[in-house]
Amino acid sequence: MTARRMRTVGLALVLAAGAGGCGSDDDAAPPTTTTAPGAETTTSTTDAEAGSDLPPAGALELEPLYGPALAELGLRLTDRGGLIDRTGGGYEPSATGRHLALYVEPIGERTVDEYLDGIADVAVVFGDVFSRWPGLESYDVCQEPEDDGSEPGTEPLPVTQIELTKQEAAAFDWDTVTVAELVRSSRAEPPGIALRVSASLINDPAFEAIVEEIS
């Protein structure tokens, strides 16, 4: 299974620390990153619940653990993503990969405010991945757009992506973290987390208000 090369939003707010798991607007500028379809695996869900060093390689095998919390946010896991090997700057699906790439999609209609809130809300849902699986070094999660009727198998352009290493995640209180805190971290010098948003969202007044708040 090969990785598909995508482009992420190359704006001042957006960091590109390492290869990310999501694509973005075709009109956006580089940097270039890669992404991969869902990894095949024979690992059972019980392994995910048994404190294994790494989660199952397939993203949907995490549904029993995170599905209910995502459903409360109006989201669900897709079958894309899973464990990724980023050794040497690569980006390949692997059952022994130390990066976890996840994609979530709306169950129904989704507003701009819900996408903005989702930057933090989704990160909170997966906030325990490093304690649950000590072998993980980093993870990213993409919020995908509503179904636009594209052909089955077409990979949609994500609306947001947040990427954190184990060390970066430890710097936040996941019981109280806000979107503004995460955006501020992505703009810090030196940079903290990697946060990428679509061209349409970054120009929305609601997002601009967050940037204004932390400026």
C-alpha positions as CSV (number, residue, x, y, z in Angstrom):
1,M,0.0,0.0,0.0
2,T,1.6,3.3,-1.0
3,A,1.3,6.7,0.5
4,R,-0.4,9.5,-1.6
5,R,1.3,12.9,-1.8
6,M,-0.9,15.8,-0.7
7,R,-0.4,19.5,0.1
8,T,-1.2,21.3,3.3
9,V,-2.2,24.9,3.8
10,G,1.0,27.0,3.8
11,L,-0.2,30.1,5.7
12,A,1.5,31.9,8.6
13,L,-0.7,30.1,11.2
14,V,0.0,26.7,9.8
15,L,3.0,24.6,10.8
16,A,4.4,21.7,8.8
17,A,6.6,19.9,11.3
18,G,7.1,16.5,9.7
19,A,4.8,14.6,7.4
20,G,1.2,15.0,8.1
21,G,-1.7,12.6,7.5
22,C,-4.1,14.9,5.7
23,G,-4.4,16.8,2.5
24,S,-6.0,20.2,2.1
25,D,-7.2,22.7,-0.4
26,D,-5.7,22.3,-3.9
27,D,-5.4,26.1,-4.0
28,A,-3.3,26.2,-0.9
29,A,0.4,26.7,-1.0
30,P,3.0,24.1,0.1
31,P,4.6,22.6,2.3
32,T,4.0,19.2,0.8
33,T,3.2,16.2,3.0
34,T,2.0,12.7,2.5
35,T,-1.0,10.6,3.6
36,A,-2.0,7.0,3.3
37,P,-5.2,5.0,3.1
38,G,-6.3,2.8,6.0
39,A,-3.8,0.1,7.0
40,E,-4.9,-3.5,6.8
41,T,-4.5,-5.5,10.0
42,T,-5.5,-8.8,11.7
43,T,-5.1,-7.4,15.2
44,S,-8.2,-7.8,17.3
45,T,-9.9,-5.0,19.2
46,T,-9.2,-6.8,22.5
47,D,-5.6,-6.0,21.9
48,A,-6.5,-2.3,22.0
49,E,-8.2,-2.8,25.4
50,A,-5.4,-4.9,26.9
51,G,-2.7,-2.2,27.2
52,S,-0.6,-3.2,24.3
53,D,2.5,-1.1,23.5
54,L,0.8,0.0,20.2
55,P,-2.8,0.2,19.1
56,P,-4.2,-2.0,16.3
57,A,-2.9,-1.0,12.9
58,G,-6.4,-0.3,11.5
59,A,-8.2,2.9,12.5
60,L,-11.7,1.3,12.7
61,E,-10.5,-1.2,15.3
62,L,-10.5,1.8,17.7
63,E,-14.2,2.4,17.2
64,P,-15.2,0.5,20.4
65,L,-12.9,2.7,22.5
66,Y,-13.6,6.1,20.9
67,G,-16.8,5.8,18.9
68,P,-19.2,6.7,21.7
69,A,-17.3,9.9,22.6
70,L,-17.0,10.9,18.9
71,A,-20.7,10.3,18.4
72,E,-21.5,12.8,21.1
73,L,-19.6,15.3,19.0
74,G,-21.5,14.3,15.9
75,L,-18.5,12.5,14.4
76,R,-17.4,9.0,13.6
77,L,-14.1,7.3,12.7
78,T,-13.4,6.5,9.0
79,D,-11.6,3.4,7.8
80,R,-8.6,5.6,6.6
81,G,-5.5,6.0,8.6
82,G,-4.0,3.8,11.3
83,L,-0.5,3.1,12.4
84,I,2.2,4.8,10.2
85,D,5.9,4.3,10.1
86,R,7.6,7.7,9.6
87,T,11.2,6.4,10.0
88,G,13.7,8.4,7.9
89,G,11.1,10.9,6.8
90,G,8.9,8.3,5.2
91,Y,5.1,7.8,5.7
92,E,4.1,4.1,5.3
93,P,1.3,2.1,6.8
94,S,2.8,-0.4,9.3
95,A,1.6,-2.5,12.2
96,T,4.8,-1.4,14.0
97,G,4.5,2.3,13.2
98,R,4.9,4.8,16.0
99,H,2.6,7.4,14.5
100,L,-1.2,7.1,14.6
101,A,-3.1,8.9,11.9
102,L,-6.9,9.2,12.3
103,Y,-9.7,10.7,10.3
104,V,-13.2,11.6,11.6
105,E,-16.2,12.6,9.5
106,P,-19.5,14.3,10.4
107,I,-22.5,12.1,11.0
108,G,-24.8,14.9,9.7
109,E,-24.5,18.5,8.9
110,R,-21.7,20.4,10.6
111,T,-21.3,24.2,11.2
112,V,-18.1,26.3,11.2
113,D,-18.4,26.7,14.9
114,E,-18.6,22.9,15.3
115,Y,-15.5,22.5,13.2
116,L,-13.7,25.1,15.3
117,D,-14.8,23.6,18.6
118,G,-13.8,20.2,17.2
119,I,-10.1,21.2,17.0
120,A,-10.0,20.8,20.8
121,D,-12.9,18.4,21.3
122,V,-11.4,15.8,19.1
123,A,-8.0,16.1,20.6
124,V,-9.5,15.6,24.0
125,V,-11.3,12.4,22.9
126,F,-7.9,11.0,21.8
127,G,-6.0,12.6,24.7
128,D,-5.2,9.3,26.3
129,V,-3.5,7.6,23.4
130,F,0.0,8.0,24.7
131,S,-0.9,6.7,28.2
132,R,-2.9,3.9,26.7
133,W,-0.2,2.9,24.2
134,P,3.3,3.9,25.5
135,G,4.9,2.9,22.2
136,L,3.3,5.7,20.3
137,E,5.5,8.8,19.6
138,S,2.9,11.0,17.8
139,Y,-0.6,11.2,16.4
140,D,-2.7,13.4,14.2
141,V,-6.4,13.6,13.6
142,C,-8.2,15.2,10.7
143,Q,-11.8,16.5,10.7
144,E,-13.2,15.8,7.3
145,P,-16.0,17.8,5.5
146,E,-19.6,16.7,5.1
147,D,-20.3,14.1,2.4
148,D,-20.5,16.1,-0.8
149,G,-21.7,13.2,-2.9
150,S,-18.3,12.5,-4.4
151,E,-17.7,9.0,-5.9
152,P,-17.1,6.3,-3.3
153,G,-13.4,6.0,-2.5
154,T,-12.7,9.6,-3.2
155,E,-10.6,11.1,-0.4
156,P,-12.1,14.4,0.8
157,L,-10.0,17.4,1.6
158,P,-9.9,17.8,5.4
159,V,-11.1,20.9,7.2
160,T,-8.7,20.7,10.2
161,Q,-5.7,18.6,11.3
162,I,-4.0,18.6,14.7
163,E,-0.8,16.8,15.2
164,L,1.0,16.2,18.5
165,T,4.0,14.4,19.8
166,K,3.9,12.7,23.2
167,Q,6.0,15.5,24.7
168,E,3.7,18.2,23.2
169,A,0.6,16.5,24.4
170,A,2.0,16.4,28.0
171,A,2.1,20.2,28.0
172,F,-1.7,20.6,28.0
173,D,-4.4,20.0,30.6
174,W,-6.8,18.0,28.5
175,D,-9.6,18.6,31.0
176,T,-9.6,22.4,30.4
177,V,-7.8,22.9,27.0
178,T,-9.3,25.4,24.6
179,V,-9.1,26.0,20.9
180,A,-7.4,29.3,21.6
181,E,-4.7,27.5,23.6
182,L,-4.0,25.1,20.7
183,V,-3.9,27.9,18.1
184,R,-1.6,29.9,20.3
185,S,0.7,26.8,20.6
186,S,0.8,26.4,16.9
187,R,1.9,30.1,16.5
188,A,4.5,30.0,19.3
189,E,8.3,30.6,18.8
190,P,9.7,28.0,18.8
191,P,6.5,26.3,17.4
192,G,4.5,24.0,19.6
193,I,2.0,21.7,18.0
194,A,1.2,21.4,14.3
195,L,-2.3,22.8,13.5
196,R,-3.5,22.9,9.9
197,V,-6.8,24.3,8.7
198,S,-8.5,24.6,5.3
199,A,-8.2,27.8,3.3
200,S,-12.0,28.4,3.7
201,L,-11.9,28.0,7.5
202,I,-8.8,30.1,8.1
203,N,-10.5,33.0,6.4
204,D,-13.8,32.6,8.3
205,P,-14.6,35.4,10.8
206,A,-15.0,32.9,13.6
207,F,-11.5,31.7,13.1
208,E,-10.1,35.2,12.6
209,A,-11.7,36.1,16.0
210,I,-9.7,33.4,17.7
211,V,-6.5,34.6,16.1
212,E,-7.4,38.1,17.2
213,E,-8.0,36.9,20.8
214,I,-4.6,35.5,21.2
215,S,-2.7,38.2,19.3
